Amino acid sequence: GSPGRTGRVCSEDIDECALYPCDPRRKCVDHAAPETGYTCSPCQAGYEDDRNSSGICTNVNECLGKNSCDSVLNECVDTDGSYECKCALGLTGSGGSDCKDIDECTGGVCDATFSSCTNTDGSYRCACQRGYNGTGLSATGGCIEINVCATTAHGCGDEAMCQRSANTSTL
């Protein structure tokens, strides 16, 4: 037989890429007869040779190195062979530089009656009004009136009777 050929009269070239394929993330180039063998191209972008020199291409985690995601607006998410920039928590948009702050205060997250809401970049803060305490969050009970008569902060004397009236104590 003739090297790199097959068939009754050795006229057909053997496709060694079909017999010994490269990693799917590489291009296989068959050597034309009379040469034998094949060559695998380097790994596609986003992949690298594994450390065992087995010819397998492994994903590169682009998020660990330099990438185009804005560290303030975006979160880098590694994907197979690439990465995506997704808006960080508290921001909305399709990723990249179009991420905008979500105004959580417009969604009623804070107790609307006894607290104030302050929108911050990527978050918000609820604060109970004076005379109330709690988280200020609607979902956790909001703000509860402080019973000043039940504390020593009412300012009434020992012989006086404390009465609650709109968060103040009177004699």
N, C-alpha and C positions, 0 to 999 in steps of 0.2 A: 504494500500500500504506500500511498504517497502521504507525507505528513500534512495534517490539517485538512485532509480530504476523505470523503466516504463515497459509497455507492459502488455499483458493479464495475465501473471502469475508473473509479476514483476521480470523478469529475465534479462532485458536489462538495462545497466548502462546509466544514463542520462549524456550526454556530456554538462556540464554547460558552458564550454568554447564556445560552439556553441551558447548557449542561451545568455550569458553575456560576449562577447569578451573583451579582454584587448586591450589597445592601440596597434596598429600594430607594434610598436617599442619595445614591450614586448612579452615574451613567456608566454602563458597560460598553466597551468598544472591543469588538472581536477582531483579532488579527487575521487578515486574509491569507488564504493558502498561497504559497507553500508554508508560510509561517504558521506556528501554532500558538495558542494561548489567547489571552484577553487582558485588557487593562481596565481597572475601575478608576473613575474620576474621583477627585476629592469630594468630601461630603458637601451637600447643598448648604446654602446660607442658613444659619440658625441651628446647625448641627456640627459636631466635631467628632473626630475619631475617638473611639473609646480608649481607655488607658491600657487595655490589654492587647492592643494591636491585632484584634481579631477581625478588623474590617467592618465592624458594626459602627454606624453613625448614631451618636446619642444627642439628645436635645441640649442646647446651650441655654442656660437660664440667664436671659438678657437682663432680668431685673436685678441681678447681683452686681452688674457692672454699669457702665455709662449707657444711658438710654435717653430717649426724647421726652419721657414723662416729667412733668413739673412736680417737684417734690412737695409743693404746698397744695396744689390743686388736684393732683392725681395720685392714684395708687397704681403701681406697675403690677400687672398680672401676667405671669409667664404662661405661654401657650406652646403647643407642640411646634417647634421650629420658629417661633416668633414671640411676640409679647403684645399686650394691649395696655393702653392707658385708660383707666376708668376713674371717674370722678370720685374724690375722697368722700368719706362719710359726711353728711350734712350739705353736700353740694349736688347739683343736678346738671345734666348735659350729656353729650355723647363721648366725653373724654377729651384729652388734649387741652387746648387753651380756652375752650368754650364753657368750662365748668363755672357755674354761678352758684352763689350762696342760696340755700333754701331758707326763706323767712318762716321759721317754725312758729313764730308768734301769731301768724295769721291763721294757724290751724287749731287754735284753742287748746294748746298743750298746758297752759297755766290757768289756774283758778281765775276766771274772769271777774269775779266779784271782789275778792280780797287780796289779789296779788297783782304784780306788774310783771311783764315779760320783756326781756331785753334780748334782741337778736344779736348774735355774735357770728364771726366767720366760722361757718361749719357747725354751729351749735346755737344754744340759747340759754338763758338763765331766768328762773322764776324767783321772785322775792315777795314774801308776804308783807302786807302793810303793817304799820306800827300797831301793836296791840293784838297781833295774830302770829301764830307760829305754825310750822309744818313745812312740807316740801314745796308748796305752792303749785305742784303739779295736779292737774285735774284728775288724772288716772289714780292718784294715791290719796285722794281726800282733800287736796288743796290746802287751804289755810283754815285753821281753827282758832276761834277767839280765845285769848288767854283769860282765864278767870282770875283777875287780880285779887279778888277777895280770898281765894284759896292759897295765896302766897303771902309772904311777909312784905311784898313790894307795894301793898295797897296804901300804906302811909296812915292808916287809921290807928288811933290810940288803943290801948288794951281794953278800955271800957266802952269804946265806940262800936257801933254796928256798921259793918261795911255792906254797901249795896252796889251791885253791878249796874252800870248804866252806860251803854255805848262805850264799853272798854275803859271806863274811868271808875274810880272808887270815890264814894261820898260818905260823909258822916251821917 
